[in-house]
Amino acid sequence: QISPADRMTGLPAQFFAGLVRKANAQAAKGRDVINLGQGNPDQPTPPHIVAALQEAAPNPMYHRYPPFSGYPFLKQAVAQRYKEDYGVELDPEKEVAILFGGKTGLIEISQCLLNPGDICLVPDPGYPDYWSGVALAGGKMEYMPLTADNAFLPDYSAVSPDIADKAKLMFINYPNNPTGATAGPEFYKQTVEFAAKHGIVVASDFAYGAIGFDGKQPVSFLQTPGAKEVGVEFYTLSKTYNMAGWRVGFALGNPEIISLINLIQDHYYCSLFGGIQAAAAAALTGPQQCVTDLAAAYESRRNALFGAMGEIGWKASKPSGSFFCWLPVPKGYTSSSFSDLVLEKADVVLAPGVGFGTHGENYVRLGLLAPEERLQEAIRRIGKLGLFE
Ligand code: PLP
């Protein structure tokens, strides 16, 4: 009889693992399943990045242990990208940590900063990994509702001053998963003020920083005056360069937090394979047209999807960034009953909103992660269920 540690009892099963199982079971029945439930980019990594790995992999230097906090050339490459894209200056050695995808850092920051019982403010709905990190650290979550009425931004004036004073950490995420909302400089300014006033560390998750629509480039939290004093930003190559399988991400900003993250990483990982670091640097320093093209492709998928939704009478607001659409479920359904029905009767996988928090109960999340014709086909199939008239 194995007796797990107490810290494991608060850890829920990974949300997407269940979704993948359901989708696979439907496909195993021989059905043509359109999976728009997971956030897994469907396009390949640009060839010049793959070529950089092929070139680097035979180098014996990379076959040995890499430097604990990663190769300086990669830290310099990401600092250079932030300077060019956002005008943000970062000291590559003190203000950059290399991560195994953004995910590891998002979990580690809770372990770095929270003692058991410490409060962390998390968005609801929000990316479930924030909760996992807080649960592993034994922290306590206080939810900040994200509602359509407030453009899916947290309302800091609704956080009780007592909770705010006790909170040690907070997560924000724009462009947002799951709502597709984006945030502007005014929101980030309020965030820095709120964090500084209450002594809260800000973890800004910028996983979808490259994907903004309608001519608007997403804003980085680090562009805000004072941001580096109160927090860090998590940035990843997974979505920007279709590199989700490569597992490369970064924490950027406050040097004390970066040094804590590096310390914890030294114990867990001793950094990524050097060949991957070389390819990641090639992604960051090479031609950036692939990034512009990627955002444009998601925008045209979004437009095709909303065209098809208009035809079946499914009303929703369009996302302004990320590759997710946050769609209200028809009357009489919950997020789970609707996504189960759609999988069973239309062979379309949508993520039930409740998986992202209680404020997701009336929504499903659809990922723009299939070609336009497949997205339109998914909506046509859902339309045949006759739920939106
Ligand atoms: N943050 C958000 C909001 C995400 O949706 C994801 C991935 O889906 C991540 C972070 C983590 O990305 P990765 O670990 O691949 O860098």
Boltz pocket constraint, residues with backbone or C-beta under 6 A from the ligand:
constraints:
  - pocket:
      binder: B
      contacts: [[A, 39], [A, 100], [A, 101], [A, 102], [A, 103], [A, 104], [A, 106], [A, 127], [A, 173], [A, 175], [A, 177], [A, 205], [A, 207], [A, 235], [A, 236], [A, 237], [A, 238], [A, 244], [A, 247], [A, 248], [A, 249]]
      max_distance: 6.0
